[in-house]
Amino acid sequence: MTVILETKDVHLAYGQKEALHGIDLSFADNSITALIGPSGCGKSTFLRCLNRMNDLIPDTTITGSFQFHQQDIYAPTTNLVELRKKIGMVFQQPNPFPFSVYDNVTYGLKLTGQTDRRFLDEQVERALKQAAVWNEVKDDLDKNAMSFSGGQQQRICIARLLAVQPDIILLDEPTSALDPISSAQIESTLMTLKKDYCIIIVTHNLQQASRIADQTAFMLNGDLIEFDLTSKMFTQPAQQATSDYLNGKFG
Ligand SMILES: Nc1ncnc2c1ncn2[C@@H]1O[C@H](COP(=O)(O)OP(=O)(O)OP(=O)(O)O)[C@@H](O)[C@H]1O
């Protein structure tokens, strides 16, 4: 596995209040990393730093190093549209655009000027197959994406992101709004996708982290407490706080 994204000494403050106190993490290709920790510990804040979504929040100060391949994510020359194509994000609530499945999945490609219908058709099929939702929507590509179930909408959103060929997929509690069957389908989709992508997922569901993540990072009050192979952390955590959290003593 090759590390493609590395952060060092990441601090983030909302106004005067520091929410991240120096986070060092690295993320490898072809792997899933889970970010876990109690509510308010900074998981989503950290995740949003990785494709500069926090830039949209006023009065936010971010310092530290973010190396994606050999590129500094926060360099003034970074093209944010390109960055977010390479490091895409899936949110807690499925958020398809209120138009057809086809137009959702081709949205990013059309933004880059792609108009060749055959190419777009191929990409729609590829992305929906990769997101494991093709069989359920292939006869309804013209139907409004919002008319599908929550789980299907979430996989359509994953397909929308895959269409522009990202390197990294960020997911912020992607299954917490879904029923158990839809959640299991998303988990299985992610397990397949990790063969081709680097996946970073924020989850409150410890069983989900233990099922799908190769590495897990445990955060607490804006600090990174422990980062290790999931199999190791869940059986032999190095820190007492990790053990207490995994055993449900707080959180
Ligand atoms: N836009 C914002 N403005 C000000 N403070 C914020 C903002 N977003 C988050 N915070 C604060 O930053 C801290 C970390 O929040 P964050 O949402 O990153 O935690 P989290 O671990 O993802 O929590 P949860 O699991 O509940 O989603 C919290 O104290 C939160 O109140």
Ligand as a Chemical Component Dictionary entry (heavy atoms), coordinates in Angstrom:
data_LIG
# 
_chem_comp.id                   LIG 
_chem_comp.type                 NON-POLYMER 
_chem_comp.pdbx_formal_charge   0 
_chem_comp.three_letter_code    LIG 
# 
loop_
_chem_comp_atom.comp_id 
_chem_comp_atom.atom_id 
_chem_comp_atom.alt_atom_id 
_chem_comp_atom.type_symbol 
_chem_comp_atom.charge 
_chem_comp_atom.model_Cartn_x 
_chem_comp_atom.model_Cartn_y 
_chem_comp_atom.model_Cartn_z 
_chem_comp_atom.pdbx_ordinal 
LIG N1  N1  N 0 -19.043 25.490 11.887 1  
LIG C1  C1  C 0 -18.620 25.434 13.151 2  
LIG N2  N2  N 0 -18.453 26.578 13.862 3  
LIG C2  C2  C 0 -18.010 26.549 15.135 4  
LIG N3  N3  N 0 -17.705 25.425 15.815 5  
LIG C3  C3  C 0 -17.855 24.258 15.159 6  
LIG C4  C4  C 0 -18.311 24.203 13.805 7  
LIG N4  N4  N 0 -18.366 22.892 13.418 8  
LIG C5  C5  C 0 -17.952 22.171 14.491 9  
LIG N5  N5  N 0 -17.653 22.979 15.521 10 
LIG C6  C6  C 0 -17.145 22.573 16.852 11 
LIG O1  O1  O 0 -15.919 21.868 16.635 12 
LIG C7  C7  C 0 -15.854 20.721 17.497 13 
LIG C8  C8  C 0 -15.700 19.470 16.647 14 
LIG O2  O2  O 0 -16.920 19.257 15.917 15 
LIG P1  P1  P 0 -17.067 18.124 14.828 16 
LIG O3  O3  O 0 -18.417 18.291 14.206 17 
LIG O4  O4  O 0 -15.896 18.133 13.946 18 
LIG O5  O5  O 0 -17.025 16.810 15.725 19 
LIG P2  P2  P 0 -17.458 15.332 15.370 20 
LIG O6  O6  O 0 -16.505 14.456 16.087 21 
LIG O7  O7  O 0 -17.558 15.168 13.904 22 
LIG O8  O8  O 0 -18.903 15.261 16.038 23 
LIG P3  P3  P 0 -20.197 14.397 15.632 24 
LIG O9  O9  O 0 -19.781 12.978 15.790 25 
LIG O10 O10 O 0 -21.230 14.825 16.613 26 
LIG O11 O11 O 0 -20.530 14.765 14.208 27 
LIG C9  C9  C 0 -17.110 20.746 18.353 28 
LIG O12 O12 O 0 -16.812 21.408 19.559 29 
LIG C10 C10 C 0 -18.072 21.571 17.516 30 
LIG O13 O13 O 0 -19.008 22.236 18.338 31 
# 
loop_
_chem_comp_bond.comp_id 
_chem_comp_bond.atom_id_1 
_chem_comp_bond.atom_id_2 
_chem_comp_bond.value_order 
_chem_comp_bond.pdbx_ordinal 
LIG N1  C1  SING 1  
LIG C1  N2  SING 2  
LIG C1  C4  DOUB 3  
LIG N2  C2  DOUB 4  
LIG C2  N3  SING 5  
LIG N3  C3  DOUB 6  
LIG C3  C4  SING 7  
LIG C3  N5  SING 8  
LIG C4  N4  SING 9  
LIG N4  C5  DOUB 10 
LIG C5  N5  SING 11 
LIG N5  C6  SING 12 
LIG C6  O1  SING 13 
LIG C6  C10 SING 14 
LIG O1  C7  SING 15 
LIG C7  C8  SING 16 
LIG C7  C9  SING 17 
LIG C8  O2  SING 18 
LIG O2  P1  SING 19 
LIG P1  O3  DOUB 20 
LIG P1  O4  SING 21 
LIG P1  O5  SING 22 
LIG O5  P2  SING 23 
LIG P2  O6  DOUB 24 
LIG P2  O7  SING 25 
LIG P2  O8  SING 26 
LIG O8  P3  SING 27 
LIG P3  O9  DOUB 28 
LIG P3  O10 SING 29 
LIG P3  O11 SING 30 
LIG C9  O12 SING 31 
LIG C9  C10 SING 32 
LIG C10 O13 SING 33 
# 
